[in-house]
Amino acid sequence: MSAICQVTGRKPGFGKSVSHSHKRTNRRWDPNSQRKTYYLPSEGRRITLTVSAKGIKTIDRDGIEAVVARLRARGEKI
């Protein structure tokens, strides 16, 4: 599963882990992304989105119809 939120565009952050001896190794911080299924009443069907926790809050606040309209205006296929 991709670690990019379809709603907010959040991506993994990259950096270094620093051990006690100060040895640095590469690591990444993934967003809390989940696959969620939403029902679109206007189209009478379900859609599955990869969203972060922040994206889920955005959908709860604005509504799935408004979020899908924004995604389509951005050119994303749903």
Residue pairs with C-beta under 8 A, 6 or more apart in sequence:
1 33
1 35
1 50
2 33
2 50
3 11
3 12
3 30
3 31
3 33
4 10
4 11
4 33
4 50
5 31
5 33
5 50
5 51
5 52
5 54
5 55
6 49
6 50
6 51
6 55
6 71
6 76
7 49
7 51
7 52
7 55
7 58
7 59
7 67
7 71
8 51
8 52
8 54
8 55
8 58
10 31
10 33
10 52
10 54
10 55
11 31
12 28
12 29
12 30
12 31
13 28
13 29
14 26
14 27
14 28
14 29
15 26
15 27
15 28
15 29
16 24
16 25
16 26
16 27
17 24
17 25
17 26
17 27
18 24
19 25
31 52
31 53
31 54
32 52
32 53
33 50
33 51
33 52
34 50
34 51
34 52
34 53
34 56
35 48
35 49
35 50
36 48
36 49
36 51
36 56
37 46
37 47
37 48
37 49
38 46
38 47
38 48
38 49
38 59
38 64
39 45
39 46
39 64
40 46
40 47
40 64
40 65
40 68
41 65
42 65
47 68
47 78
49 55
49 78
51 59
58 67
59 67
68 78
71 78
72 78
